[in-house]
């Protein structure tokens, strides 16, 4: 399952970053790391961007970028 598939309010753990290059480096620098818990706070009306909570701060990601983040849902 990817981050873009989660609904508002759902939480998950990051299991893999499928993106590459500078995007992957930027995400890692922002704390998007394997094993981190991430929660979807809001999704824009047209589905892009997605606002998430990770490491106690809010981060907005484009839907295309969120599709490159594989997650495992947690309860």
SEVO-62436 format. One record per atom (N, C-alpha, C): z, y, x. Coordinates in steps of 0.001 Angstrom, whole numbers, plus 500000, padded with zeros to 6 digits. Example, Ala and Ser with C-alpha at 12.3 -4.5 7.8 and 13.67 -1.06 7.14 Angstrom:
REM residues 2
507800494310513190 507800495500512300 507800496700513200 507080497750512850 507140498940513670 507870500030512900 
***
This chain:
REM residues 75
500000498836500853 500000500000500000 500000501235500905 499303502275500487 499278503510501272 500140504581500614 500474505588501386 501295506682500888 500640507369499692 499338507452499684 498636508125498583 498762507376497258 499156506109497289 499299505313496071 500656505467495408 501635506050496106 502965506222495534 502956507318494486 503836507197493525 503981508183492463 505129509130492824 505196510255492130 506264511227492345 507629510563492179 508505510784493152 509857510228493113 510011508903493826 508923508209494126 509018506918494805 509286507106496293 510042506151496844 510357506151498270 509759504918498920 509516505031500216 508943503913500965 509302504056502435 509064503001503179 509202503019504632 507827502928505248 507593503731506255 506306503728506936 506197502452507765 505117501717507567 504927500480508326 503805500589509351 502874501554509143 501763501680510089 501003502988509870 500506503557510958 499613504713510884 498216504221511210 497333504269510234 495966503766510414 495009504827510932 495445506072510971 494579507142511464 494553507115512994 493664507908513570 493560507897515026 493318509307515556 493305509431516855 492987510692517501 494028511770517312 493546512998517171 494451514140517089 495295514119515818 494768513563514726 495543513480513484 496775512609513697 496600511475514333 497735510576514590 498768511274515466 498321511978516477 499235512710517363 500021513766516591 499342514504515723 500005515535514930 501051514930514002 500708513822513344 501657513172512438 502883512683513193 502676512089514348 503797511613515160 504676512787515581 504069513890515994 504821515085516387 505652515631515222 505179515437513986 505903515918512808 506930514907512306 507099513790513004 508128512825512628 507663511710511731 506365511591511509 505827510507510692 505700509290511609 506775508510511664 506868507379512579 507131506086511834 506735504973512433 506979503653511852 508481503476511634 508843503008510454 510245502765510120 510939503917509413 510330505101509428 510937506259508756 510822506123507244 511849506584506556 511827506604505094 511110507874504648 510261507756503645 509480508875503146 509502508845501618 509641510015501005 509694510095499540 508668511106499059 507943510751498015 506961511661497421 507704512611496490 507614513902496787 508280514913495961 507375515443494858 506149515803495232 505208516368494262 503789515992494641 502963515929493630 501532515716493829 500819516826493060 499907517503493722 499162518592493077 498377518046491884 498079518904490903 497386518453489691 496096517662489947 495345518013490971 494113517285491262 494330516184492302 495614515936492663 495939514850493577 495933515229495041 495658516476495354 495579516891496751 496112518307496888 497140518595497641 497871517766498584 499045517025497944 499705516223498774 500892515465498392 502053516025499208 503144516394498534 504320516891499250 505325515757499376 505785515499500608 506727514414500869 507961514949501571 509029514182501483 510268514477502197 510431513413503274 510522513849504515 510712512937505637 511606513625506651 512608512912507124 513548513453508127 514141514785507675 514516514888506426 515181516050505845 514329517323505805 513006517194505867 512161518364505662 510948517983504819 510357519000504212 509206518791503338 507923518970504131 506979518081503851 505699518086504540 504595517890503511 503569518721503575 502419518572502683 501278517935503452 500713516890502873 499620516148503501 498410516121502579 497243516197503167 496031515995502370 495995514538501910 495397514300500773 495322512937500230 494623512006501210 493575512493501857 492844511681502832 493762511259503988 494631512162504436 495563511839505514 496630510850505024 497083511019503783 498087510110503217 497531508700503058 496223508577502876 495603507252502761 495657506483504076 495846507176505185 495935506531506486 497331506102506881 498299506272505972 499688505903506250 500051504709505364 500261503571505984 500630502349505256 502151502325505098 502612502020503883 504043502022503590 504455500739502863 505756500488502907 506364499398502139 507377500038501211 507223499810499933 508101500441498945 509533499941499083 510501500873498946 511921500535498950 512525500987497632 513621500383497276 514279500708496008 515335501757496192 
***
